[in-house]
Amino acid sequence: MSAVRRGIRAHVETWRPYTTCYPAMVGIAGAVTAGAGWGVPLLAAAVVPALGWLSGHYLGDYFDRELDAIGKPQRPIPSGRLSPRAALACGVGCAAAAAVFALLVNWNAVLLVVVATAGIVAYSRFCKARGLSGNLVRGSLTALALAAGALLGADRVPWTVLVFALVFLAHDAASNLVGTMRDVDGDRAGGYRSVPVRSGIPVAVRTSFALYASGLLVVLALAEAVPQRGGYSALATVAACAGTAAFSLLLEHIRELPPRKALRAHEILVAERLVLAGALIAGAAGLWLALAVLVPALVFSLGAQAVLRSGHEFPTAERREATLP
């Protein structure tokens, strides 16, 4: 493989393309829930959170480069395929692009971009190694994406968006906590005091399930408050079924959770949260619009996970194990 192709692949791996549709859908959900119509504001509501998400991946990998060198040496920075300086520059560049785009549409949203960027740095540099607080900070970034989408799309943040922001905070804190369950050995070796390192896998599973269930209960309770209840309830039910499958897998192996099982549960949640964002879009703008956004996002995300995910998470020797049925 040529140096150029290796460099391009390193950037693509850093983007985690199987996750990039999610912040865009969350931004769209915030915008349509606030009453946005078609046009540049709705586009900005998708693009700004996605750029912030990419910034988070670059900056996160920059700050995690020493940890990844211990547990995930195949990743772009520790493998030498992406320099730390390039990752930092790209992270700052994506954050700056998000801020500029937000400024062109609604300057009030720039503050949320700044807060989110500060949250990315705080999570990666300080909070990630400190257990549940890190998971909650990570969840708050998705809450900010929803609020930013509302400001960019409709110049207002109604109470329903604020409530759903709390839902996404709890949901993504749970998902992030599930992600730490496949990294116990590496986190312990790197001195990261994640929940499963500090308290064990059973506590981590129960805590993540409690966070997930609390958010889901709020989603179901808000069915009466959305304009188009049918599509909202249908997609929320699909999301609940997917979430149940993910946590059933974790609970089945709660005493001894192999990393590949934890990864599989997280892969389900990566798809499930797209459906959850689609439920909000359906509740505000109709089921057909939600499906028009959700179906391509799911196809792309699932395909990208199948191609890239295990290689990004496991070193070569473990990668073969992770693909076993």
PADRENVO-341876 format. One record per residue (C-alpha): residue in three letters; residue number from 1; x, y, z. Coordinates in steps of 0.5 Angstrom, whole numbers, always signed. Layout:
residues N
<node residu="ala" num="NUM" u="X" v="Y" w="Z"/>
...
This chain:
residues 325
<node residu="met" num="1" u="+0" v="+0" w="+0"/>
<node residu="ser" num="2" u="+3" v="+7" w="-2"/>
<node residu="ala" num="3" u="+4" v="+12" w="+3"/>
<node residu="val" num="4" u="-1" v="+16" w="+1"/>
<node residu="arg" num="5" u="-6" v="+11" w="+1"/>
<node residu="arg" num="6" u="-4" v="+9" w="+8"/>
<node residu="gly" num="7" u="-5" v="+16" w="+10"/>
<node residu="ile" num="8" u="-12" v="+17" w="+8"/>
<node residu="arg" num="9" u="-14" v="+10" w="+11"/>
<node residu="ala" num="10" u="-11" v="+13" w="+18"/>
<node residu="his" num="11" u="-15" v="+19" w="+17"/>
<node residu="val" num="12" u="-21" v="+15" w="+15"/>
<node residu="glu" num="13" u="-20" v="+10" w="+21"/>
<node residu="thr" num="14" u="-20" v="+16" w="+26"/>
<node residu="trp" num="15" u="-26" v="+19" w="+23"/>
<node residu="arg" num="16" u="-30" v="+12" w="+26"/>
<node residu="pro" num="17" u="-34" v="+13" w="+20"/>
<node residu="tyr" num="18" u="-39" v="+8" w="+23"/>
<node residu="thr" num="19" u="-41" v="+13" w="+28"/>
<node residu="thr" num="20" u="-41" v="+20" w="+24"/>
<node residu="cys" num="21" u="-48" v="+19" w="+22"/>
<node residu="tyr" num="22" u="-50" v="+19" w="+29"/>
<node residu="pro" num="23" u="-49" v="+27" w="+31"/>
<node residu="ala" num="24" u="-52" v="+29" w="+24"/>
<node residu="met" num="25" u="-58" v="+26" w="+26"/>
<node residu="val" num="26" u="-58" v="+28" w="+33"/>
<node residu="gly" num="27" u="-57" v="+35" w="+30"/>
<node residu="ile" num="28" u="-63" v="+34" w="+25"/>
<node residu="ala" num="29" u="-67" v="+32" w="+31"/>
<node residu="gly" num="30" u="-66" v="+38" w="+35"/>
<node residu="ala" num="31" u="-67" v="+42" w="+29"/>
<node residu="val" num="32" u="-74" v="+39" w="+27"/>
<node residu="thr" num="33" u="-76" v="+38" w="+34"/>
<node residu="ala" num="34" u="-75" v="+46" w="+35"/>
<node residu="gly" num="35" u="-79" v="+47" w="+28"/>
<node residu="ala" num="36" u="-74" v="+48" w="+23"/>
<node residu="gly" num="37" u="-76" v="+47" w="+16"/>
<node residu="trp" num="38" u="-72" v="+45" w="+10"/>
<node residu="gly" num="39" u="-66" v="+50" w="+8"/>
<node residu="val" num="40" u="-59" v="+52" w="+10"/>
<node residu="pro" num="41" u="-61" v="+52" w="+17"/>
<node residu="leu" num="42" u="-63" v="+44" w="+17"/>
<node residu="leu" num="43" u="-56" v="+43" w="+13"/>
<node residu="ala" num="44" u="-52" v="+47" w="+19"/>
<node residu="ala" num="45" u="-56" v="+43" w="+24"/>
<node residu="ala" num="46" u="-53" v="+36" w="+21"/>
<node residu="val" num="47" u="-46" v="+39" w="+19"/>
<node residu="val" num="48" u="-44" v="+43" w="+25"/>
<node residu="pro" num="49" u="-45" v="+37" w="+30"/>
<node residu="ala" num="50" u="-42" v="+32" w="+25"/>
<node residu="leu" num="51" u="-35" v="+37" w="+25"/>
<node residu="gly" num="52" u="-35" v="+37" w="+32"/>
<node residu="trp" num="53" u="-36" v="+29" w="+33"/>
<node residu="leu" num="54" u="-30" v="+29" w="+28"/>
<node residu="ser" num="55" u="-26" v="+34" w="+32"/>
<node residu="gly" num="56" u="-27" v="+30" w="+38"/>
<node residu="his" num="57" u="-24" v="+23" w="+35"/>
<node residu="tyr" num="58" u="-18" v="+27" w="+33"/>
<node residu="leu" num="59" u="-17" v="+30" w="+39"/>
<node residu="gly" num="60" u="-19" v="+24" w="+43"/>
<node residu="asp" num="61" u="-14" v="+20" w="+39"/>
<node residu="tyr" num="62" u="-9" v="+25" w="+40"/>
<node residu="phe" num="63" u="-10" v="+25" w="+48"/>
<node residu="asp" num="64" u="-10" v="+18" w="+48"/>
<node residu="arg" num="65" u="-4" v="+16" w="+44"/>
<node residu="glu" num="66" u="+0" v="+13" w="+50"/>
<node residu="leu" num="67" u="-6" v="+9" w="+52"/>
<node residu="asp" num="68" u="-7" v="+7" w="+45"/>
<node residu="ala" num="69" u="+0" v="+5" w="+45"/>
<node residu="ile" num="70" u="-1" v="+0" w="+51"/>
<node residu="gly" num="71" u="-7" v="-3" w="+49"/>
<node residu="lys" num="72" u="-9" v="-2" w="+41"/>
<node residu="pro" num="73" u="-2" v="-1" w="+38"/>
<node residu="gln" num="74" u="-5" v="-2" w="+31"/>
<node residu="arg" num="75" u="-9" v="+5" w="+31"/>
<node residu="pro" num="76" u="-7" v="+11" w="+27"/>
<node residu="ile" num="77" u="-2" v="+15" w="+32"/>
<node residu="pro" num="78" u="+1" v="+9" w="+36"/>
<node residu="ser" num="79" u="+2" v="+5" w="+29"/>
<node residu="gly" num="80" u="+6" v="+11" w="+26"/>
<node residu="arg" num="81" u="+1" v="+12" w="+20"/>
<node residu="leu" num="82" u="-2" v="+19" w="+23"/>
<node residu="ser" num="83" u="+3" v="+24" w="+27"/>
<node residu="pro" num="84" u="+0" v="+27" w="+33"/>
<node residu="arg" num="85" u="+1" v="+34" w="+30"/>
<node residu="ala" num="86" u="-3" v="+32" w="+25"/>
<node residu="ala" num="87" u="-8" v="+29" w="+29"/>
<node residu="leu" num="88" u="-8" v="+35" w="+33"/>
<node residu="ala" num="89" u="-8" v="+40" w="+27"/>
<node residu="cys" num="90" u="-14" v="+36" w="+24"/>
<node residu="gly" num="91" u="-18" v="+36" w="+31"/>
<node residu="val" num="92" u="-17" v="+44" w="+32"/>
<node residu="gly" num="93" u="-19" v="+45" w="+24"/>
<node residu="cys" num="94" u="-25" v="+41" w="+25"/>
<node residu="ala" num="95" u="-27" v="+45" w="+31"/>
<node residu="ala" num="96" u="-26" v="+51" w="+28"/>
<node residu="ala" num="97" u="-30" v="+49" w="+22"/>
<node residu="ala" num="98" u="-36" v="+48" w="+26"/>
<node residu="ala" num="99" u="-35" v="+54" w="+29"/>
<node residu="val" num="100" u="-35" v="+58" w="+23"/>
<node residu="phe" num="101" u="-41" v="+55" w="+20"/>
<node residu="ala" num="102" u="-45" v="+56" w="+26"/>
<node residu="leu" num="103" u="-43" v="+63" w="+26"/>
<node residu="leu" num="104" u="-46" v="+64" w="+19"/>
<node residu="val" num="105" u="-52" v="+61" w="+21"/>
<node residu="asn" num="106" u="-53" v="+63" w="+28"/>
<node residu="trp" num="107" u="-48" v="+66" w="+32"/>
<node residu="asn" num="108" u="-51" v="+64" w="+39"/>
<node residu="ala" num="109" u="-50" v="+57" w="+37"/>
<node residu="val" num="110" u="-42" v="+58" w="+37"/>
<node residu="leu" num="111" u="-42" v="+58" w="+44"/>
<node residu="leu" num="112" u="-45" v="+51" w="+44"/>
<node residu="val" num="113" u="-39" v="+49" w="+40"/>
<node residu="val" num="114" u="-34" v="+52" w="+44"/>
<node residu="val" num="115" u="-37" v="+49" w="+50"/>
<node residu="ala" num="116" u="-37" v="+42" w="+46"/>
<node residu="thr" num="117" u="-30" v="+43" w="+44"/>
<node residu="ala" num="118" u="-28" v="+45" w="+52"/>
<node residu="gly" num="119" u="-32" v="+38" w="+54"/>
<node residu="ile" num="120" u="-28" v="+34" w="+48"/>
<node residu="val" num="121" u="-21" v="+36" w="+51"/>
<node residu="ala" num="122" u="-24" v="+36" w="+59"/>
<node residu="tyr" num="123" u="-26" v="+29" w="+57"/>
<node residu="ser" num="124" u="-20" v="+26" w="+53"/>
<node residu="arg" num="125" u="-15" v="+30" w="+58"/>
<node residu="phe" num="126" u="-18" v="+29" w="+65"/>
<node residu="cys" num="127" u="-25" v="+26" w="+66"/>
<node residu="lys" num="128" u="-24" v="+19" w="+61"/>
<node residu="ala" num="129" u="-19" v="+16" w="+66"/>
<node residu="arg" num="130" u="-24" v="+18" w="+72"/>
<node residu="gly" num="131" u="-30" v="+13" w="+72"/>
<node residu="leu" num="132" u="-37" v="+15" w="+71"/>
<node residu="ser" num="133" u="-36" v="+23" w="+71"/>
<node residu="gly" num="134" u="-32" v="+21" w="+64"/>
<node residu="asn" num="135" u="-38" v="+18" w="+62"/>
<node residu="leu" num="136" u="-43" v="+23" w="+64"/>
<node residu="val" num="137" u="-38" v="+28" w="+60"/>
<node residu="arg" num="138" u="-38" v="+24" w="+54"/>
<node residu="gly" num="139" u="-46" v="+24" w="+54"/>
<node residu="ser" num="140" u="-47" v="+31" w="+55"/>
<node residu="leu" num="141" u="-43" v="+32" w="+48"/>
<node residu="thr" num="142" u="-49" v="+29" w="+45"/>
<node residu="ala" num="143" u="-54" v="+33" w="+49"/>
<node residu="leu" num="144" u="-50" v="+39" w="+46"/>
<node residu="ala" num="145" u="-51" v="+37" w="+39"/>
<node residu="leu" num="146" u="-58" v="+36" w="+40"/>
<node residu="ala" num="147" u="-59" v="+43" w="+43"/>
<node residu="ala" num="148" u="-54" v="+46" w="+37"/>
<node residu="gly" num="149" u="-58" v="+43" w="+32"/>
<node residu="ala" num="150" u="-65" v="+47" w="+35"/>
<node residu="leu" num="151" u="-61" v="+53" w="+35"/>
<node residu="leu" num="152" u="-58" v="+52" w="+28"/>
<node residu="gly" num="153" u="-65" v="+50" w="+25"/>
<node residu="ala" num="154" u="-70" v="+54" w="+28"/>
<node residu="asp" num="155" u="-66" v="+59" w="+33"/>
<node residu="arg" num="156" u="-70" v="+57" w="+39"/>
<node residu="val" num="157" u="-69" v="+51" w="+44"/>
<node residu="pro" num="158" u="-76" v="+49" w="+46"/>
<node residu="trp" num="159" u="-77" v="+45" w="+53"/>
<node residu="thr" num="160" u="-78" v="+38" w="+49"/>
<node residu="val" num="161" u="-71" v="+39" w="+46"/>
<node residu="leu" num="162" u="-68" v="+40" w="+53"/>
<node residu="val" num="163" u="-72" v="+34" w="+56"/>
<node residu="phe" num="164" u="-69" v="+30" w="+50"/>
<node residu="ala" num="165" u="-62" v="+33" w="+51"/>
<node residu="leu" num="166" u="-62" v="+29" w="+58"/>
<node residu="val" num="167" u="-64" v="+23" w="+55"/>
<node residu="phe" num="168" u="-58" v="+23" w="+50"/>
<node residu="leu" num="169" u="-54" v="+25" w="+56"/>
<node residu="ala" num="170" u="-56" v="+19" w="+60"/>
<node residu="his" num="171" u="-56" v="+14" w="+53"/>
<node residu="asp" num="172" u="-49" v="+16" w="+51"/>
<node residu="ala" num="173" u="-46" v="+16" w="+58"/>
<node residu="ala" num="174" u="-49" v="+9" w="+58"/>
<node residu="ser" num="175" u="-46" v="+7" w="+51"/>
<node residu="asn" num="176" u="-40" v="+10" w="+53"/>
<node residu="leu" num="177" u="-39" v="+6" w="+59"/>
<node residu="val" num="178" u="-41" v="+0" w="+55"/>
<node residu="gly" num="179" u="-35" v="+2" w="+51"/>
<node residu="thr" num="180" u="-30" v="+1" w="+57"/>
<node residu="met" num="181" u="-32" v="-6" w="+58"/>
<node residu="arg" num="182" u="-28" v="-8" w="+52"/>
<node residu="asp" num="183" u="-22" v="-4" w="+54"/>
<node residu="val" num="184" u="-21" v="-6" w="+62"/>
<node residu="asp" num="185" u="-14" v="-9" w="+61"/>
<node residu="gly" num="186" u="-11" v="-3" w="+57"/>
<node residu="asp" num="187" u="-14" v="+2" w="+61"/>
<node residu="arg" num="188" u="-12" v="-2" w="+68"/>
<node residu="ala" num="189" u="-5" v="-2" w="+65"/>
<node residu="gly" num="190" u="-5" v="+5" w="+63"/>
<node residu="gly" num="191" u="-8" v="+8" w="+70"/>
<node residu="tyr" num="192" u="-15" v="+9" w="+67"/>
<node residu="arg" num="193" u="-20" v="+8" w="+73"/>
<node residu="ser" num="194" u="-26" v="+7" w="+69"/>
<node residu="val" num="195" u="-32" v="+4" w="+72"/>
<node residu="pro" num="196" u="-30" v="-3" w="+70"/>
<node residu="val" num="197" u="-23" v="-2" w="+72"/>
<node residu="arg" num="198" u="-25" v="+1" w="+79"/>
<node residu="ser" num="199" u="-31" v="-3" w="+81"/>
<node residu="gly" num="200" u="-31" v="-9" w="+76"/>
<node residu="ile" num="201" u="-36" v="-11" w="+70"/>
<node residu="pro" num="202" u="-42" v="-13" w="+74"/>
<node residu="val" num="203" u="-42" v="-6" w="+77"/>
<node residu="ala" num="204" u="-41" v="-3" w="+70"/>
<node residu="val" num="205" u="-46" v="-7" w="+67"/>
<node residu="arg" num="206" u="-52" v="-5" w="+72"/>
<node residu="thr" num="207" u="-50" v="+2" w="+72"/>
<node residu="ser" num="208" u="-50" v="+3" w="+64"/>
<node residu="phe" num="209" u="-57" v="-1" w="+64"/>
<node residu="ala" num="210" u="-59" v="+4" w="+69"/>
<node residu="leu" num="211" u="-57" v="+10" w="+65"/>
<node residu="tyr" num="212" u="-60" v="+7" w="+59"/>
<node residu="ala" num="213" u="-67" v="+5" w="+62"/>
<node residu="ser" num="214" u="-68" v="+12" w="+65"/>
<node residu="gly" num="215" u="-67" v="+15" w="+58"/>
<node residu="leu" num="216" u="-71" v="+10" w="+55"/>
<node residu="leu" num="217" u="-77" v="+11" w="+60"/>
<node residu="val" num="218" u="-77" v="+18" w="+59"/>
<node residu="val" num="219" u="-77" v="+17" w="+51"/>
<node residu="leu" num="220" u="-83" v="+13" w="+52"/>
<node residu="ala" num="221" u="-87" v="+18" w="+57"/>
<node residu="leu" num="222" u="-86" v="+23" w="+52"/>
<node residu="ala" num="223" u="-90" v="+20" w="+47"/>
<node residu="glu" num="224" u="-96" v="+24" w="+48"/>
<node residu="ala" num="225" u="-92" v="+31" w="+47"/>
<node residu="val" num="226" u="-90" v="+30" w="+40"/>
<node residu="pro" num="227" u="-94" v="+32" w="+34"/>
<node residu="gln" num="228" u="-93" v="+25" w="+30"/>
<node residu="arg" num="229" u="-94" v="+20" w="+36"/>
<node residu="gly" num="230" u="-95" v="+14" w="+31"/>
<node residu="gly" num="231" u="-88" v="+14" w="+28"/>
<node residu="tyr" num="232" u="-84" v="+16" w="+34"/>
<node residu="ser" num="233" u="-87" v="+11" w="+38"/>
<node residu="ala" num="234" u="-86" v="+5" w="+33"/>
<node residu="leu" num="235" u="-78" v="+7" w="+32"/>
<node residu="ala" num="236" u="-78" v="+8" w="+40"/>
<node residu="thr" num="237" u="-80" v="+1" w="+40"/>
<node residu="val" num="238" u="-75" v="-1" w="+35"/>
<node residu="ala" num="239" u="-69" v="+2" w="+39"/>
<node residu="ala" num="240" u="-72" v="-1" w="+46"/>
<node residu="cys" num="241" u="-72" v="-8" w="+43"/>
<node residu="ala" num="242" u="-65" v="-7" w="+40"/>
<node residu="gly" num="243" u="-62" v="-4" w="+47"/>
<node residu="thr" num="244" u="-65" v="-10" w="+50"/>
<node residu="ala" num="245" u="-61" v="-14" w="+46"/>
<node residu="ala" num="246" u="-55" v="-11" w="+47"/>
<node residu="phe" num="247" u="-56" v="-11" w="+55"/>
<node residu="ser" num="248" u="-58" v="-18" w="+55"/>
<node residu="leu" num="249" u="-52" v="-20" w="+52"/>
<node residu="leu" num="250" u="-48" v="-16" w="+57"/>
<node residu="leu" num="251" u="-52" v="-19" w="+63"/>
<node residu="glu" num="252" u="-51" v="-26" w="+60"/>
<node residu="his" num="253" u="-44" v="-25" w="+61"/>
<node residu="ile" num="254" u="-44" v="-21" w="+67"/>
<node residu="arg" num="255" u="-39" v="-25" w="+71"/>
<node residu="glu" num="256" u="-34" v="-26" w="+65"/>
<node residu="leu" num="257" u="-35" v="-21" w="+59"/>
<node residu="pro" num="258" u="-30" v="-23" w="+53"/>
<node residu="pro" num="259" u="-28" v="-16" w="+50"/>
<node residu="arg" num="260" u="-31" v="-19" w="+43"/>
<node residu="lys" num="261" u="-38" v="-20" w="+47"/>
<node residu="ala" num="262" u="-37" v="-13" w="+50"/>
<node residu="leu" num="263" u="-36" v="-10" w="+43"/>
<node residu="arg" num="264" u="-42" v="-14" w="+40"/>
<node residu="ala" num="265" u="-46" v="-10" w="+45"/>
<node residu="his" num="266" u="-43" v="-4" w="+43"/>
<node residu="glu" num="267" u="-44" v="-5" w="+36"/>
<node residu="ile" num="268" u="-52" v="-6" w="+37"/>
<node residu="leu" num="269" u="-52" v="+0" w="+41"/>
<node residu="val" num="270" u="-48" v="+4" w="+35"/>
<node residu="ala" num="271" u="-54" v="+2" w="+31"/>
<node residu="glu" num="272" u="-60" v="+3" w="+36"/>
<node residu="arg" num="273" u="-58" v="+10" w="+37"/>
<node residu="leu" num="274" u="-59" v="+12" w="+30"/>
<node residu="val" num="275" u="-66" v="+9" w="+31"/>
<node residu="leu" num="276" u="-67" v="+13" w="+37"/>
<node residu="ala" num="277" u="-65" v="+19" w="+34"/>
<node residu="gly" num="278" u="-70" v="+17" w="+28"/>
<node residu="ala" num="279" u="-75" v="+17" w="+33"/>
<node residu="leu" num="280" u="-75" v="+24" w="+35"/>
<node residu="ile" num="281" u="-75" v="+26" w="+27"/>
<node residu="ala" num="282" u="-81" v="+22" w="+26"/>
<node residu="gly" num="283" u="-84" v="+25" w="+32"/>
<node residu="ala" num="284" u="-83" v="+32" w="+29"/>
<node residu="ala" num="285" u="-83" v="+31" w="+22"/>
<node residu="gly" num="286" u="-86" v="+25" w="+20"/>
<node residu="leu" num="287" u="-84" v="+18" w="+19"/>
<node residu="trp" num="288" u="-83" v="+18" w="+12"/>
<node residu="leu" num="289" u="-78" v="+23" w="+13"/>
<node residu="ala" num="290" u="-75" v="+20" w="+19"/>
<node residu="leu" num="291" u="-74" v="+13" w="+15"/>
<node residu="ala" num="292" u="-71" v="+17" w="+9"/>
<node residu="val" num="293" u="-65" v="+19" w="+13"/>
<node residu="leu" num="294" u="-65" v="+13" w="+18"/>
<node residu="val" num="295" u="-65" v="+8" w="+13"/>
<node residu="pro" num="296" u="-58" v="+10" w="+9"/>
<node residu="ala" num="297" u="-55" v="+12" w="+16"/>
<node residu="leu" num="298" u="-56" v="+5" w="+18"/>
<node residu="val" num="299" u="-54" v="+2" w="+12"/>
<node residu="phe" num="300" u="-48" v="+6" w="+12"/>
<node residu="ser" num="301" u="-46" v="+5" w="+19"/>
<node residu="leu" num="302" u="-47" v="-3" w="+19"/>
<node residu="gly" num="303" u="-43" v="-3" w="+13"/>
<node residu="ala" num="304" u="-37" v="+1" w="+16"/>
<node residu="gln" num="305" u="-37" v="-3" w="+22"/>
<node residu="ala" num="306" u="-37" v="-10" w="+19"/>
<node residu="val" num="307" u="-31" v="-7" w="+15"/>
<node residu="leu" num="308" u="-27" v="-3" w="+20"/>
<node residu="arg" num="309" u="-29" v="-4" w="+27"/>
<node residu="ser" num="310" u="-26" v="-10" w="+30"/>
<node residu="gly" num="311" u="-19" v="-8" w="+26"/>
<node residu="his" num="312" u="-20" v="-1" w="+30"/>
<node residu="glu" num="313" u="-21" v="-4" w="+37"/>
<node residu="phe" num="314" u="-17" v="-10" w="+37"/>
<node residu="pro" num="315" u="-9" v="-12" w="+35"/>
<node residu="thr" num="316" u="-8" v="-16" w="+30"/>
<node residu="ala" num="317" u="-8" v="-23" w="+34"/>
<node residu="glu" num="318" u="-14" v="-21" w="+38"/>
<node residu="arg" num="319" u="-17" v="-18" w="+31"/>
<node residu="arg" num="320" u="-18" v="-26" w="+28"/>
<node residu="glu" num="321" u="-22" v="-28" w="+35"/>
<node residu="ala" num="322" u="-26" v="-22" w="+35"/>
<node residu="thr" num="323" u="-29" v="-24" w="+28"/>
<node residu="leu" num="324" u="-31" v="-31" w="+30"/>
<node residu="pro" num="325" u="-38" v="-32" w="+31"/>
